[in-house]
Every structure is written in structure tokens, then in C-alpha cells.
Amino acid sequence: MTTSPSPWPDLDYGAWHGTLASLQLRTQIVGKIRLVLSPWLNHGWQVPLYVTARGLGTTPIPMGDASADVFELDFDFVAQALVARTSSGAERRLALEPQSIAEFYEALLSALRSLDIDVRIHEVPNEVPAPIRFSEDRAPRPYDGAAAHSFWRALVQVDRVFKRFRTGYLGKSSPVHFFWGSFDLAVTRFSGRRAPVHPGGVPGLPDAVTREAYSHEVSSAGFWPGNEQFPAAAFYSYAYPEPATFRDRTVRPDGARFEPKLGEFILPYDFVRRARDPDAALMAFLTSTYEAAADAAGWDRSELDCAVGTPGRVRPIA
């Protein structure tokens, strides 16, 4: 898989699925480190990664109750390294390269111990088929740096448009953040109303986590690179709880559709990548699927919606 000069690079699932699977497990290790050292935040917002100017990063993580220092873990897809930095100025770098998950896991924990960070995580991966404990996963794993770099460059574009979309809402909304379990970049809007208790049953995710995440009504959109069941990168949008007429609503652009087996509206990434105006195509999908969810569920959009933000200009209020 070669790096495309386009701002919206080609993401052929078949060409990089091995690297994708390897990278997902590596991000899970980093995410679980953040999880065990960070106090719980509503909807699990303490655990995601964030798109950076060079890759995906954690933002500061407490080093423990006995320390006033913090540290960060950053996947640098330009230099192809995982970088650990502390607020005291120390730094460790691990090359991102073909290796087993166990080798990566052991090298990262060793690097952290050298920074006086001793952490123990739940080693079983989440939301992946046939999970193997990180320390026992010794099968060789591919890692194509060019493919990882292309994925990150796609994330940069998606993150930029998602953040613009997020500005058009006055109600509670999530940050634009990357969940390492489902391996997707997401942004969520909330109506402000409580939701019925989620039934749980999400493979590889504890029911308590799912129920806390969906404690309130949401319209959520995101982007993920595909998996074995859906082998193509795509944008998605869903509502919880799903209103009765949601899936029957007309959404934009023409390439969008409701996918019954997923319970979500889907827009193929390739449709956006090849559009004359990719930003406009993606914004149309985000906006129209939110409108479908909010209107079907009777959200008070007069109190929740606002114009999309403009750089350097204060939002006017009526």
C-alpha cells in the first residue's frame, strides 16, 4: 500500500488489513494503560486517543497517586515510533515495526518502568474476535508504515470535518475522539434526556461500560476502516435508542444508505474521497443523519442547534 498524494488517501482494506489488526491491538495496549491510571469520566471519555499533527495520542495521563508528574503516549506515524514523554522531560521511543503483540507489549511496559511508571492492565483485548492475552500473542504481526501513515492522514481529514460539524450544536456533545476498542473516530450529540437501560451484549465489552456509555439519548457519527464482516472504510451514524422512523428517513448524499445488519446509516469512505467536494459530502451525511435522528425522536432542535462556527468570529446569540 503506497502513500497517496491526495489529502483523502486510498484505504483499501484488503491491502492493509494485517497492519490494521496489528495497530488496533497496539492502540488497545496504550488505551488500557490510560484507562487504569485515569479517573472514570462520563461515557468513558477518559479512555480515547486523539488525532495529532503526527498520529494518535493520549494527552496527559497521571503517573500515579504518589507522583505529581504526568506522561503521554503518542503514536507518531511520521517517524513510525511510539513515544512516551513525561512532564519531567524524560522520553522513550519504540519503533513501530513488524513484531508480535507480546514483543510490543513487553517492550512498552519495560520502557514505562524505566520512567518509574509501573502499570498493570487487563490483558485481554476488547471488541476483537478470538482475543488472545497480549503477553501470549506471539504470532508474527505485519506492520506497513506507509499504510499506517495513510490511515492517519485520512484521520486528519475526518477529524477536521468532524470538529467543524461539532460546532453546530449547543447541547452536550462529545469531543472528537478515537476509541481503541472499536477502532473508530467518533463524535456524539446528546438530547439531554435519559435513555432506557441498554440491554448490553456488545461482544468484548462489559455490560456496565455499555450501559454507562448509553445512559442518555444520542445521535452518534463516526468513521472506521472496516473489519472482516464489513471490509471497507466507511462513515456511520446511528441513534440510541433508535426512533421508530429513523431508518426510513432520507439522508444525504446519494451514496448514503441504511445498513440493516449494522443498524446504522453508512456512507462509504471512497464516496467521500472521490467526491468533487469531500468536505461538503461528509458534512451533508453528518448533518442529515443527525436531523433524521433528532426529528424522529422529537429533540428540541430550536434549543440545541446553531450555525456552524467560523474561525475568529464569536458566535452571535439572538
C-alpha positions in Angstrom: 0.0 0.0 0.0 1.6 3.3 -1.1 1.1 6.7 0.3 -1.2 8.8 -2.0 -0.6 12.5 -2.5 -4.3 13.1 -2.1 -5.5 14.7 1.2 -8.0 11.8 1.3 -5.8 8.7 0.7 -6.9 5.4 -0.6 -7.7 2.9 2.2 -8.0 -0.5 0.5 -9.0 -2.8 3.4 -7.7 -5.8 1.6 -4.3 -4.2 1.1 -3.6 -3.3 4.8 -6.0 -5.4 7.0 -3.0 -7.2 8.6 -1.4 -3.9 9.7 -4.8 -2.6 10.7 -5.3 -5.6 13.1 -1.8 -5.2 14.5 -2.3 -1.5 15.0 -5.7 -1.9 16.7 -4.1 -4.2 19.3 -1.2 -1.8 19.9 -3.6 1.1 20.4 -5.6 -1.1 22.9 -2.5 -1.6 25.0 -1.9 2.1 25.1 -5.6 2.8 25.7 -5.8 0.3 28.6 -2.7 2.0 30.2 -4.6 5.2 30.1 -7.7 3.5 31.4 -6.2 2.1 34.6 -4.5 5.4 35.5 -7.3 7.9 34.8 -10.4 8.6 36.9 -13.6 7.5 35.1 -15.3 10.2 33.1 -18.9 10.0 31.8 -19.4 7.8 28.8 -15.8 6.5 29.0 -14.4 9.8 27.8 -11.2 9.3 29.8 -10.0 6.4 27.6 -9.9 7.5 23.9 -7.0 8.7 21.8 -6.9 11.9 19.9 -5.7 12.8 16.4 -2.5 14.8 16.5 -0.3 16.5 14.0 1.8 13.3 13.7 -0.5 10.5 14.7 -2.7 9.5 17.6 -2.0 10.5 21.2 -3.4 10.1 24.8 -3.0 13.6 26.2 -1.5 13.7 29.7 -2.0 10.7 32.0 -1.4 10.8 35.8 1.7 8.8 36.7 0.0 7.6 39.9 -1.2 8.8 43.3 2.4 9.2 44.6 3.6 11.4 41.8 2.7 14.9 40.7 4.1 14.2 37.2 2.1 13.1 34.1 3.1 11.4 30.9 1.8 11.0 27.4 1.9 8.1 24.9 1.9 9.1 21.2 1.8 7.0 18.0 4.0 9.0 15.6 3.1 7.8 12.1 5.6 10.2 10.5 8.6 8.9 12.4 6.9 5.4 12.8 7.5 5.3 16.6 5.6 5.1 19.8 6.8 7.9 22.0 6.5 8.1 25.8 7.1 11.5 27.4 6.9 12.7 31.0 6.4 16.1 32.4 9.9 15.8 34.0 11.4 15.8 30.5 12.2 12.1 30.1 11.4 10.3 26.9 11.5 6.8 25.4 10.8 5.7 21.8 9.8 2.4 20.5 10.0 1.7 16.7 6.7 0.8 15.0 7.7 -2.3 13.0 6.7 -5.9 12.3 6.7 -7.8 15.6 4.4 -9.9 17.7 1.9 -8.2 20.1 3.7 -9.8 23.0 7.0 -8.2 22.0 5.4 -4.8 21.6 3.6 -5.2 25.0 6.8 -6.3 26.8 8.9 -3.5 25.3 6.3 -0.8 26.2 6.0 -1.9 29.8 9.8 -2.1 30.1 10.1 1.4 28.7 7.5 2.7 31.1 9.2 1.0 34.1 12.4 2.9 33.1 10.3 6.1 33.5 9.2 4.9 37.0 5.7 4.1 35.7 4.7 0.6 36.9 1.3 -0.3 35.4 -0.8 -3.5 35.2 -3.6 -3.7 32.7 -6.3 -6.3 31.8 -4.5 -8.1 29.0 -7.5 -9.4 27.1 -8.3 -7.2 24.0 -11.7 -5.8 23.7 -14.1 -5.9 20.7 -12.0 -8.2 18.6 -12.8 -11.8 17.5 -11.0 -14.6 19.3 -9.0 -12.4 21.7 -5.6 -13.5 22.9 -3.9 -12.1 26.0 -1.3 -9.5 24.9 1.6 -11.3 26.7 0.6 -14.6 25.0 0.1 -13.3 21.4 3.5 -14.3 20.0 2.5 -14.8 16.3 4.4 -12.6 13.9 2.4 -9.5 13.0 2.9 -7.3 9.9 3.3 -3.6 10.1 3.3 -1.5 6.9 4.4 2.0 7.9 3.1 3.5 4.7 -0.4 2.0 5.3 -0.5 3.3 8.9 0.6 6.7 7.6 -2.2 6.8 5.0 -4.7 5.8 7.7 -3.5 8.7 9.9 -3.7 11.1 7.0 -7.4 10.1 6.5 -8.0 10.6 10.2 -6.6 14.1 10.0 -9.2 15.0 7.3 -12.1 13.3 9.1 -11.1 14.9 12.4 -11.1 18.3 10.8 -14.6 17.9 9.3 -16.0 16.3 12.5 -14.8 19.2 14.6 -16.4 21.6 12.2 -19.7 19.6 12.5 -19.4 19.6 16.3 -19.5 23.5 16.4 -23.1 23.5 15.0 -24.6 22.3 18.3 -25.4 24.0 21.6 -26.3 20.9 23.5 -23.9 18.4 25.2 -21.6 16.8 22.7 -18.5 14.6 23.0 -15.1 15.6 21.9 -14.0 14.1 18.5 -12.1 11.1 19.8 -10.7 7.8 18.8 -11.9 4.7 20.5 -9.3 1.9 20.5 -11.7 -0.9 21.2 -14.0 -0.4 18.2 -11.1 1.4 16.4 -13.1 4.3 15.2 -13.1 8.1 15.3 -16.4 9.3 16.7 -18.4 12.4 17.7 -21.7 12.2 19.6 -24.6 14.6 20.3 -26.9 14.3 23.3 -30.5 15.4 23.6 -30.2 15.9 27.3 -32.8 13.2 28.1 -32.2 9.9 29.8 -32.3 6.7 27.7 -33.7 3.3 28.6 -31.1 1.0 30.1 -29.1 -0.5 27.3 -29.5 -4.3 27.0 -25.8 -4.8 26.8 -24.4 -7.8 24.9 -21.9 -5.9 22.9 -19.2 -8.5 22.1 -16.0 -7.9 24.0 -17.4 -5.0 26.1 -18.6 -5.3 29.7 -22.3 -4.5 30.0 -21.7 -2.0 32.7 -19.5 0.0 30.3 -22.1 -0.1 27.6 -24.9 0.9 29.9 -23.0 3.9 31.3 -21.9 5.0 27.8 -25.6 4.9 26.6 -27.2 6.4 29.7 -28.7 9.2 27.7 -30.2 9.7 24.2 -27.6 10.1 21.5 -27.1 10.7 17.8 -23.6 9.5 17.1 -21.5 9.6 14.0 -18.0 8.2 13.2 -15.5 6.7 10.8 -13.9 3.3 10.9 -11.5 1.5 8.5 -13.5 -1.7 8.2 -13.3 -5.3 9.5 -13.7 -8.8 8.3 -17.5 -8.5 8.5 -17.6 -5.2 6.7 -14.3 -5.0 4.7 -14.4 -1.3 3.6 -13.7 2.0 5.3 -16.9 3.9 5.9 -18.7 6.7 7.8 -21.6 5.7 10.0 -24.4 7.3 12.0 -26.8 5.8 14.5 -29.2 6.8 17.2 -29.8 5.3 20.6 -32.5 4.5 21.4 -33.4 4.1 17.7 -36.6 6.1 17.0 -39.4 4.2 15.2 -39.0 6.0 11.8 -35.2 6.7 11.9 -34.1 4.1 9.4 -36.8 5.1 6.9 -35.6 8.7 6.7 -34.0 10.2 3.6 -30.4 11.3 4.2 -27.7 12.9 2.0 -25.6 12.5 -0.1 -26.9 10.0 -2.7 -24.2 7.4 -1.7 -25.6 7.0 1.9 -27.8 4.1 2.9 -29.2 2.4 5.9 -27.4 -0.9 6.6 -29.8 -3.2 8.5 -27.2 -5.7 9.6 -25.3 -2.8 11.3 -28.3 -0.8 12.4 -26.7 2.4 11.1 -26.6 4.7 8.2 -23.5 4.1 6.1 -21.5 6.3 3.7 -18.6 4.6 2.0 -15.2 6.4 2.6 -14.5 6.0 -1.1 -17.6 8.0 -2.0 -16.3 10.9 0.1 -12.7 10.5 -1.1 -13.8 10.7 -4.8 -16.4 13.4 -4.4 -15.8 16.8 -6.1 -16.1 18.4 -2.6 -15.3 15.7 0.0 -15.9 18.1 2.9 -19.4 19.0 1.6 -20.3 15.4 1.0 -19.2 14.4 4.6 -21.0 17.4 6.2 -24.2 16.5 4.3 -24.0 13.0 5.7 -23.3 14.2 9.3 -26.0 16.8 9.2 -28.8 14.9 7.6 -28.3 11.8 9.7 -28.3 13.9 12.9 -31.5 15.6 11.6 -33.1 12.2 10.9 -32.3 11.0 14.5 -33.3 14.3 16.2 -36.6 14.8 14.2 -37.6 11.1 14.6 -37.0 11.3 18.3 -38.6 14.7 18.9 -35.5 16.5 20.1 -36.0 20.3 20.8 -33.8 21.4 17.9 -34.7 25.1 18.4 -32.8 24.9 21.7 -30.0 22.6 20.5 -28.9 23.6 17.0 -26.8 26.6 16.0 -24.9 27.7 12.9 -21.5 26.1 12.2 -18.7 28.1 13.8 -16.5 30.5 11.9 -12.8 30.9 12.8 -12.0 34.1 14.7 -15.7 35.1 15.0 -17.7 35.0 18.2 -21.0 33.0 17.8 -23.8 35.5 17.7 -26.7 34.9 20.1 -30.3 36.0 19.5 
